[in-house]
Amino acid sequence: MKGIGDIFKQAQDLQERLQRVQEEAATRTVDASSGGGMVKATVNGKLEIVRLQIEPSVLQSGDVEMLQDLIIAAVNQAVRAAQQQMAEEMSKLTGGLTLPGLG
């Protein structure tokens, strides 16, 4: 029975470390841009947009579709970067072991 107790203890330790990594990641931010820097998006580890910057010249052009495309591109790039960052942190913690719901 000692083996099972050790497994449960290791699982509990891993769960606590995973929670700490997720909490730390939530405080980090990732920046991305599109249109040569005309639109910049910042996303946190919770995949929330925390900042969106738009160059005034883009607004002056009046091209709404272009602006929408630039915003989508910058946000999607930032989200992918934040997801990659989280995946790398999780991989370090789990030694490359893929855990359901965490990757």
C-alpha positions in Angstrom: 0.0 0.0 0.0 2.9 2.3 0.4 3.4 2.5 -3.4 -0.2 3.7 -3.9 0.3 6.3 -1.2 3.4 7.5 -2.9 1.6 7.8 -6.2 -1.2 9.9 -4.6 1.4 12.1 -2.9 3.3 12.6 -6.2 0.0 13.4 -8.0 -0.9 15.9 -5.3 2.5 17.6 -5.5 2.2 17.8 -9.3 -1.2 19.3 -9.1 0.1 22.0 -6.7 3.0 22.8 -9.0 0.7 23.0 -12.0 -1.5 25.4 -10.2 1.4 27.6 -9.3 2.6 27.6 -12.9 -0.8 28.5 -14.1 -1.1 31.3 -11.6 2.4 32.7 -12.5 1.6 32.4 -16.3 -1.6 34.4 -15.7 0.5 37.4 -14.6 2.8 37.3 -17.7 1.9 39.1 -20.9 2.8 38.5 -24.6 2.9 41.2 -27.2 2.2 40.7 -30.9 1.6 43.1 -33.8 0.3 43.2 -37.4 0.6 45.6 -40.3 4.2 46.4 -39.5 3.3 47.5 -36.0 0.2 49.5 -36.9 -1.9 47.3 -34.5 -0.4 45.8 -31.3 -2.1 43.4 -29.0 -1.1 42.3 -25.5 -2.5 39.0 -24.1 -2.0 37.6 -20.6 -1.6 34.0 -19.6 -5.3 33.6 -19.1 -5.6 34.5 -22.8 -7.3 37.8 -22.1 -6.6 40.9 -24.2 -5.1 43.4 -21.7 -4.1 46.1 -24.2 -4.8 47.0 -27.8 -2.9 49.8 -29.5 -3.9 51.2 -33.0 -1.8 53.7 -34.9 -3.9 56.8 -35.6 -2.9 56.6 -39.3 -4.8 53.4 -39.6 -8.0 55.1 -38.4 -7.5 58.0 -40.8 -7.4 55.7 -43.8 -11.1 54.9 -43.2 -10.5 51.3 -44.3 -12.6 49.5 -41.7 -12.1 46.0 -43.1 -8.3 46.4 -43.1 -8.4 47.6 -39.5 -10.6 44.6 -38.5 -8.2 42.2 -40.3 -5.2 43.8 -38.5 -6.8 43.6 -35.1 -7.7 39.9 -35.6 -4.2 39.1 -36.9 -2.5 40.8 -33.9 -4.8 39.2 -31.3 -4.6 35.8 -32.8 -0.8 36.0 -32.9 -0.7 37.1 -29.3 -3.0 34.3 -28.2 -0.9 31.7 -30.0 2.3 33.1 -28.4 0.6 33.0 -24.9 -0.5 29.4 -25.5 3.0 28.4 -26.6 4.5 30.0 -23.6 2.1 28.1 -21.3 2.7 24.8 -23.1 6.5 25.3 -22.7 6.1 25.9 -19.0 3.9 22.9 -18.6 6.3 20.7 -20.5 9.1 21.8 -18.2 7.0 20.8 -15.2 5.7 17.5 -16.5 8.9 16.5 -18.3 7.2 16.4 -21.6 4.3 14.3 -20.4 1.1 15.4 -22.1 -1.8 15.8 -19.6 -5.4 16.1 -20.7 -6.8 19.6 -20.5 -3.4 21.2 -20.0 -1.9 21.4 -23.5 
